[in-house]
Amino acid sequence: MRKLKGPLLLLLTTILWGLAFTAQSTAADKIGSFTFNAVRCILAAVFLFVTLIIRSSAEKLRHKEKNKNSPKKLLFGGFMCGITLFAGMNLQQFGIAAYPPEAASSGRAGFLTATYVVMIPIVQRLLGKKLSITVIIAVFGCIAGMYLLCMSGGFDSIYLGDVLELLCAVGFTAYILAVDKFAGIDGIMISCLQFVICGAICFVCMMIFEKPDIAVLADAWLPIAYAGIVSSGIGYTLQILGQKETEPTVASIIMSLESVFAALFGWMILGEILSTRELIGCALVFASVIIAQIPFKCKALSFKL
């Protein structure tokens, strides 16, 4: 059961992120990228800070002390996670905004962001880690499923948004590997710190490059609250906790279900229609996630680049 804990937490994360797509797109129509991300990160940080206070009070009542984290390692981990999250989060939003009206922006962005599924095992292999054949099959199955789900029109031309979304995938690759690097640190504390760092940088950029409007922010309070508290505060914290029990490549495959759940929730809640091609794509990603969980110990079939 312990082996399933990480994947199950990551699965719950993708459900929360999938539901957040509607909230993010609704707010993005009215609010600048830096403004939206600054507010959501500040909300997430406040929510997690309150959570830490409640947890600390509960531990005192039970006379239980948590293991002390190294302040230096905690700050460095929060900084690295915050910087890489800032890069991935904002490049994704700017990429979507850079697409011309005729481009299928959400589909292209979803697929190109999901290319971190390929980038992570490549980086891990360059760092000397062997990957089992089942994980390699799952990676290719996942990317094929994402293509069918997101890219109904194919790539007829290359846009600036495509380049930004690929850079976003690089940012999220660095973020996922940073989370894995600092997996031994308190998950809630490092999540709180990453949002303080990310929110502070977004806030500075917001004040320099954008003109935040309090009235517009107040009008979009519901999607901002969901993106800040649920998608960020809870979702990203669950990701950090889930990655403690899961290999980065397998974690990235599971987290690619975000786009699948977004499509399914759009079908169930908004009445959007899923084509046969898109349903096959969903099935391929689901199958890839299951394949990635299969233990494979035969060294002779270990994948080598």
JOKAPE-V308796 format. One record per residue. OMEGA is omega in radians with two decimals (none if undefined). D_LAST is the distance of its C-alpha to the last C-alpha in Angstrom with 2 decimals. Layout:
BEGIN
OMEGA_D_LAST, OMEGA_D_LAST
END
This chain:
BEGIN
3.14_32.45, -3.14_30.91, -3.14_27.39, -3.07_28.65, -3.13_30.28, 3.11_27.33, 3.13_26.26, 3.08_29.97, 3.11_30.58, 3.08_27.71, 3.09_29.15, 3.09_32.53, -3.11_31.07, 3.09_29.78, 3.12_33.26, 3.12_34.94, 3.12_32.67, 3.08_33.19, -3.07_36.94, -3.10_36.68, 3.14_35.69, -3.14_39.34, -3.10_40.57, -3.12_38.22, 3.11_39.02, -3.12_42.73, -3.08_42.82, 3.12_40.67, -3.04_43.41, -2.97_45.89, 3.10_44.12, -3.07_41.97, -3.12_38.35, -3.14_39.02, -3.13_42.24, -3.10_40.74, 3.08_37.83, -3.10_40.23, -3.13_42.62, 3.13_40.06, 3.11_38.46, 3.09_41.94, -3.13_42.93, -3.13_39.82, 3.13_40.50, 3.13_44.17, -3.11_43.39, 3.09_41.00, 3.08_43.50, 3.11_46.21, 3.13_43.93, 3.11_43.40, 3.13_47.19, 3.14_47.89, 3.14_45.34, 3.12_46.84, 3.14_50.34, 3.13_49.37, 3.11_47.86, 3.12_51.12, -3.14_53.18, -3.10_51.22, -3.12_51.38, 3.14_47.64, 3.09_45.58, 3.05_41.93, -3.13_39.69, 3.05_40.01, 3.06_37.03, -3.12_36.66, -3.13_38.19, -3.13_36.05, 3.13_32.75, -3.14_34.13, -3.13_35.13, 3.11_31.88, 3.11_29.87, 3.13_32.28, -3.11_32.06, 3.11_28.25, -3.14_28.16, -3.14_31.17, -3.11_29.85, 3.07_26.52, 3.08_28.52, -3.12_30.99, -3.10_28.37, -3.07_26.79, -3.06_30.21, 3.07_32.07, 3.11_29.52, -3.10_29.43, 3.12_33.23, 3.09_33.69, 3.11_31.21, -3.12_33.29, -3.07_36.47, -3.13_35.24, 3.04_34.90, -3.07_37.93, -3.07_40.14, -3.13_38.94, 3.07_35.26, -2.93_34.14, -3.06_33.26, 3.13_32.60, 3.14_30.31, -3.13_28.28, 3.14_28.12, -3.12_27.12, -3.08_24.23, 3.05_22.90, -3.09_23.32, 3.11_21.32, 3.01_18.20, 3.08_17.58, 3.11_16.26, -3.07_13.11, -3.06_13.30, 3.10_13.55, 3.10_10.35, 3.12_8.50, 3.13_11.02, 3.14_10.80, 3.09_7.20, 3.10_8.45, 3.03_11.41, -3.11_9.94, 3.08_10.33, -3.14_8.98, -3.12_9.58, -3.11_11.81, 3.14_11.93, 3.11_15.09, 3.11_13.76, 3.10_11.15, -3.14_14.22, 3.13_16.36, -3.13_14.45, 3.10_14.80, -3.13_18.29, -3.10_19.28, 3.08_18.51, 3.11_20.31, 3.11_23.16, 3.12_23.52, 3.13_23.80, -3.10_26.52, -2.98_28.26, -2.96_28.35, -3.13_28.17, -3.12_31.11, -3.12_31.94, 3.11_28.52, 3.13_27.71, 3.08_30.75, -3.12_30.52, -3.14_28.78, 3.03_30.86, 3.12_30.93, 3.11_30.43, -3.14_27.01, -3.14_25.91, -3.14_27.45, 3.06_25.79, 3.06_22.28, 3.07_23.32, 3.12_24.66, 3.07_21.28, 3.11_19.93, -3.14_23.03, 3.03_22.55, 3.11_18.91, -3.12_20.47, -3.13_23.30, 3.11_21.42, 3.08_19.46, 3.09_22.89, 3.12_24.54, -3.13_22.05, -3.08_22.69, -3.09_26.44, -3.11_26.51, -3.11_29.00, 3.10_31.64, -3.04_34.38, -3.11_32.89, -3.14_36.14, -3.11_36.90, 3.08_33.58, 3.10_33.77, -3.13_37.32, -3.11_36.36, 3.13_33.49, 3.03_36.01, -3.14_38.59, -3.10_36.22, -3.13_34.90, 3.14_38.47, 3.13_40.00, 3.11_37.73, -3.12_38.33, 3.12_42.05, 3.12_42.27, 3.11_40.48, -3.11_42.77, -3.12_45.87, -2.96_44.79, -3.06_43.40, 3.11_45.02, -3.11_48.47, -3.14_48.30, -3.10_51.16, -3.12_52.40, 3.12_54.08, 3.11_50.90, 3.13_48.97, -3.13_51.81, -3.10_51.77, -3.03_48.06, -3.07_48.36, 3.10_47.09, 3.12_43.65, 3.14_43.24, 3.13_44.27, -3.13_41.80, -3.10_38.90, -3.03_39.96, -3.03_40.97, -3.07_39.14, -3.10_35.92, -3.06_35.38, -3.13_37.49, -3.04_36.71, -3.11_33.45, 3.08_31.41, 3.07_32.94, 3.09_31.92, -3.14_28.34, 3.13_28.43, -3.14_30.05, -3.13_27.68, 3.07_24.53, -3.07_26.05, -3.00_25.43, 3.07_22.17, -3.09_18.50, -3.13_17.72, 3.12_15.27, 3.11_17.92, -3.12_20.64, 3.10_19.40, 3.13_19.42, -3.09_22.92, 3.07_24.13, 3.07_23.31, 3.10_26.33, -3.13_28.42, 3.11_28.65, 3.14_29.46, 3.09_32.26, 3.13_33.49, -3.13_33.92, 3.11_35.55, 3.06_37.91, 3.11_38.80, -3.07_39.76, -3.02_41.72, -3.05_43.39, 3.12_43.67, 3.11_44.09, -3.07_41.19, 3.06_40.24, 3.13_36.82, 3.09_36.19, 3.11_34.77, -3.12_31.54, 3.10_31.30, 3.08_32.12, 3.10_29.35, 3.09_26.94, -3.12_28.36, 3.13_28.01, 3.13_24.32, 3.10_23.57, -3.14_25.82, 3.14_24.16, 3.12_20.66, 3.14_22.19, 3.14_23.68, -3.11_20.57, -3.13_18.70, -3.08_21.59, 3.11_21.28, -3.11_20.52, -2.97_18.01, -3.09_18.14, -3.07_17.05, -3.09_14.57, -3.13_14.04, 3.09_12.39, -3.08_10.13, 3.08_6.81, 3.07_3.77, none_0.00
END
